[in-house]
Each structure stands twice: as C-alpha cells, then as structure tokens.
Amino acid sequence: MENFVASPERLIFGALLGFAVLLFMIIKLKVQPFLSIMLSALIIGLAVGMPFTMITDTLSEGVGTTLQTIAVLIGLGSMFGAILQVSGGVEVIAQTLLDRFGEKKAAWALGVTGLIVGMPVFFESGLLILIPIAFGIAKKTNRSIFHYAIPLLAGLAIGHAFIPPTPGPVLVAEMLNVELSYVILLGIIIGIPAMILAGPVFGKFAGDRYHFPVPSSFTRNEKKMAEGKLPSFGTVVAIILLPLFLIILNTLSSVIPFMRPLKPVLTFLGTPMIALLLSTITAMVLLGIRHGYTREELTKIMTESLSSAGNILLLIAGGGMLRFILQNSGIGEAFGNFVGALPLPLVLVAFLIAAAVRISVGSATVSMTMAAGIMASMPAVGDLSQIQLATITIAVAAGATAFSHVNDSGFWLSKSLFEVDEKTNLKTWTVMETIIGIVGIVGATIVWFIVR
C-alpha cells in the first residue's frame, strides 16, 4: 500500500462531502444502501486525493478483511435460525415461559423470550413468528396489545443488537478486534435492565395509556401450534445457548488455571465459526431430522434462509470499504485527534456517531457499520483493553438502536402489524427503542469508568 498524506483541511472536506452524499443518496434518492456506502467511500478517496490504485486496493482490502470470518457467521446464523423457526422451537420457548410465568407475568415471559430468540434469529423473523402469541394473550385478557407486544419487541431488539451471535454486534466486534465472549457477557449484563425498563415497565405504561385491541388481521388468522410435533423446551434452549457456552468457555480457559490444559481444544471449539457450525449441525439433527424433516427438506429450508443474508453481507462489505478508506486516507487519525481534544470518553463518542447515523439514515445495520468503521480507524482505539472495546461495541449498538422513526423499516413493520397510526407508533415503538439505547449507553459508560 502506498504512503499517502493530505492536509487536515482536505481530509475534513473529503469526509464531509462523502457523508453528505451518502445521506442524500439514502434519504432523498432512496438508493440501495450498499451502493450508497460504496460510492461514498469512493468519493471520499477521490476528494482527499488518494491515488487511483490506492483507492481500488483499499476498497478490496476493506471487503476482504471485513468479510473473511463474518460472512460464514452470518450464513451459519441464518441457517441456524431457519431450523429453529420451522421446527416450532421458537414457539416452544414462548409457550413454556408463559406457562411458567403465568398470564399475570406474561409480559415478562415475552420479554425473556424475545431476548433469547433475538440472539440467533433475525429481528423481523422472530417478531413475525412470536407476535401471534402476544396478540393471543392480549385477546384473552382483553388488554391493550402494547402490554405484551412492547416487552416482546424490546427483548428481540436487545437480543438482536447487543448479544452475539447476531450479526450487528459480531460486525462491530470484528471491526474493533474484540473477543466475542466479552461482548456476550457485557451484552447480557446491560441487556437485562434494558429489557426490563423498555419492555415490561414501559409496556405497562404504554398499554395503560394507549388502548388498542388485537388487530383484525390476527383475529381472522389465529395461529395454532401442533403440540405433538414440537421439540422440548430444554432441547431448544440448550441448542440456542450452545454457541454462547462454547465461546465463553474459550475465554475462561485463558484465565482459570485448571482449564488451561484444555485450552487448545476449547479455543478451537470456542471459535465463533466452529461454535455456530456445531450448533447448526445439532439443530439439524435434533430439531430437523428427529422431527420428521428429510435431508432434502432441510437443505431447501437452509438454502432459502441464505437469501436474507445477502443484503446484510453487502452492507457489511460496504462498511469495510468505508472503514479502510477512512483509515488509509488519514481521516480516522485526524478525527481521532479532534475527538481526543474533546472532554468526552470514546464510549460516548461511539454512541453519538451511531445515533447520528441512525437518526439520519434509519438502518441500524448501516449505523453500526459506519460507526464501527469510524471508531476502528481511530489510533486511540488500538490502545484499549478488551473490556473497553466491548463497552464501545455496546455503545455503538445502543446508538444504532435509539431514535428509530419513519426512515427505519422496523418502524413500518411494527405499525403494520399493530394496525396503529404513525403518531401512536412514535409514542410506543420509537420511545421503546430509545429507552433501550439510553440504558445501553448508560450501562456501557458505567463499565467504561469502572475498568479504565
């Protein structure tokens, strides 16, 4: 790679121009986000004066370095989640927790269900599968759908944004070079209070304040589960937790003396790619073949699940291009020097960057991608400990979750499912997402100052 030096003024101009073009293309022109991010990276490189060959080499480096492991993780995660869905495993978790919690604590059961399911399953898929259960309870108790839907949404959103192996935090962790076990532990610690406040607590407030009955579309098509064909609760939970358990064991083997002889094996098994592969194979056998699916049917289900991963992979590839353009051009260093002069810790900077993109663009994935790329390009990040990097990962996830509004597809998905107007959705969905983000950054900041 060539050495390149540009004046701070030109670097700032290039960055502002590139980001302005990116936001204009996504918000105003509605251009596909991957294409917008790639063109933004290209414009930044040209504007700051990078040589042509350096720009193309940097774009290639960004794609290759970013996708080298995460592409496999997202593919395995998609297939893993698809098996959980078609086997009825997701529904088993929800129904069992409801039976054990009781209807009076159904909101808590749905919050916990969403938190568990949100880790391996895409947010939209988990919501579409589980929302009939929330609607069914609301119909039975004659209460507002928000009493039960908000806790479910909060759990899914937190599991999907804060806790690997879901793609968002995995992407940020990969860019910041932080071990996933730290992110998992911190995501769970911070995610639980976030789920409580944004879920059952806010759900009760919203349900009491805004009484909306069960949507007519649900009453016309109530879903019935075939009890005899469903897997056991213990089996489903064990399979979901297996990759998390293996990844955490990998980290513990480095710090607990009696586990050190097993470190080579646990390091191998705890590599996220291997852990998720083993979990996917286990799900194929225990949830697929043992419940009547043929190998051909499983292959079709898993292959179809990969279609949803394509757009995410392209967004991540675009984020990698943007990150390396920012890094190799010197913009990251210039921005880092500017931020270093501000009386703000990096954990708050990460949140503010992600939140700014979230408000402007809407997509949580784009927000995480851009914020992680900017943070990873800062020289100061390289001196941080693993736990500090984990707090930045959570801060990025929190900023990319908060302030969802009309430019976010999740906003319109919830509106259409609940059959409510935009104003009500802003008072419920948007507030819930913002509570998650605020609790997330408060928790990350507290940990940051404890461990620094």
C-alpha angles and dihedrals in degrees: 000000000000123000111249131186128180133171117268089242093056092045091052091047092050093049094048092047093049095048092044090053090047094053093043092051095048100038103033106022095033091222116172107275096233092053090046093051093047093049090047091054090048092050092049091052093049094043095053091047102249112167114259095244091049090053094052092043090049093050090051091047090051094053096043097045095044099046099039094100107003094064090063092045093053092046093050091044091053092051092044092052093047092056090050090052101047093043092057091243093132091053092048091057092051097045094046093050090048091051091051097042096041126222093283089063096033092120090060091047091053091047091053091044091053091048093053096041094043092066099068102017128070112254095242093048094048091048095050091049098044103036093081088063091053091047091048092054091046090053093048094049095037091229131134115284089236091070088070107016095058095056090048092049092047093051093048093046093050095044090048097045106033109031127060144249084058109100100246101064090033089058093049092044091051092050093048094041095236123149112252093228090068091049092048094051094044092043091055094045093050096032096060097061089040090054092048095050098038094037123038095009098048091033091061091048093048093043093052093045101041114037110195120164126224110292116261091235089064096048089054094050110030112178121231123197121221098231097192094057098048124104121240121274093238093052094051095046092046092052092048092049095043097088091044091050093050093047092050092047088055091059095042091054088067096054106031111076100211090053095054096091087060094046097106092052095042091047089054095045092041095055101115093233093053093041093053092043091055091047092050092050090047090051091049091055103036100034100027117031095028090053096053105272116136122224089251092054092048091049091053093048093049094045093051090050091061092066090073090054096059097078092046092051091051091049090051091048089051090050089052090053091050093047095052093044088054091045101043094042092056095244092118091054092047092048090046091053090050093048091045089063092055120090091240130107116237091247090065092043089055091051094048093049093049092045092050091053091044092055092046102040105021099214114113090203093053090046092052092044095051096041093047091049093051093046093046090054092058114100092216091064091066091065096055126107122244093257091050090051088050090055089052089050090054090044091055090048090049093050091047091052101046127084098024111175142148096322092060120089090215089062091058093042092057092043092053094045094048094039093225132139124261094255093056091045090054089052093049115023096033094045091048092051091047093051088054091051095047094047089046095054093042090053093045091049092050091052090045092058093042095055102033 
